[in-house]
Amino acid sequence: MASAMISSIVQGYEPSICVKAGLLAAEYSISCQDAISPSVNPHNFTPESIEMYAPFTPQVIDVSHVR
């Protein structure tokens, strides 16, 4: 998860894409018995493929009232 997020950040993607890339990598990891899923490859981590995986728009949640 972290490596996908960091890789996306280094490549200059928007924060929402970076978080979604991390979630995608985490899903690949937990759905595979290998140490590193064969699905974790550059072809599956383009901004377009990440958006197809997670087409939602992140929302800001106001937690300023929570103590």
C-alpha positions as CSV (number, residue, x, y, z in Angstrom):
1,M,0.0,0.0,0.0
2,A,2.6,2.5,1.1
3,S,4.9,1.8,-1.9
4,A,2.1,2.4,-4.4
5,M,1.2,5.6,-2.7
6,I,4.8,6.8,-2.6
7,S,5.4,5.8,-6.2
8,S,2.3,7.8,-7.3
9,I,3.5,10.8,-5.2
10,V,7.0,10.7,-6.8
11,Q,5.4,10.5,-10.3
12,G,3.4,13.7,-9.5
13,Y,-0.1,12.3,-9.4
14,E,-2.9,14.1,-7.5
15,P,-3.4,13.0,-3.9
16,S,-6.6,11.3,-4.6
17,I,-4.9,9.1,-7.2
18,C,-2.1,8.3,-4.8
19,V,-4.5,7.1,-2.1
20,K,-6.5,5.1,-4.6
21,A,-3.3,3.5,-5.9
22,G,-2.5,2.4,-2.3
23,L,-5.9,0.9,-1.9
24,L,-5.6,-1.0,-5.2
25,A,-2.2,-2.3,-4.2
26,A,-3.6,-3.4,-0.8
27,E,-6.5,-5.2,-2.5
28,Y,-4.1,-7.0,-4.9
29,S,-1.9,-8.0,-1.9
30,I,-4.6,-9.5,0.3
31,S,-6.2,-11.4,-2.7
32,C,-2.9,-13.2,-3.5
33,Q,-0.9,-15.8,-1.6
34,D,2.4,-14.7,-3.1
35,A,4.6,-12.2,-1.2
36,I,4.1,-9.7,-4.0
37,S,1.1,-10.1,-6.2
38,P,1.9,-10.4,-9.9
39,S,-0.9,-7.9,-10.4
40,V,1.3,-5.2,-8.8
41,N,3.0,-4.0,-12.0
42,P,3.2,-0.6,-13.8
43,H,0.5,-1.6,-16.3
44,N,-2.1,-1.8,-13.5
45,F,-1.1,1.5,-11.9
46,T,-1.7,4.1,-14.5
47,P,-4.0,7.0,-13.5
48,E,-6.7,5.7,-15.9
49,S,-6.6,2.1,-14.5
50,I,-6.7,3.5,-10.9
51,E,-9.7,5.6,-11.7
52,M,-11.5,2.6,-13.2
53,Y,-10.8,0.7,-10.0
54,A,-12.0,3.5,-7.7
55,P,-14.2,6.0,-9.6
56,F,-15.3,7.9,-6.5
57,T,-14.4,11.5,-5.5
58,P,-12.9,11.9,-2.1
59,Q,-14.9,14.1,0.3
60,V,-13.6,16.3,3.1
61,I,-15.0,15.3,6.5
62,D,-15.2,18.0,9.1
63,V,-14.1,16.6,12.4
64,S,-13.3,19.9,14.1
65,H,-16.2,19.4,16.5
66,V,-14.9,16.0,17.7
67,R,-12.9,16.0,20.9
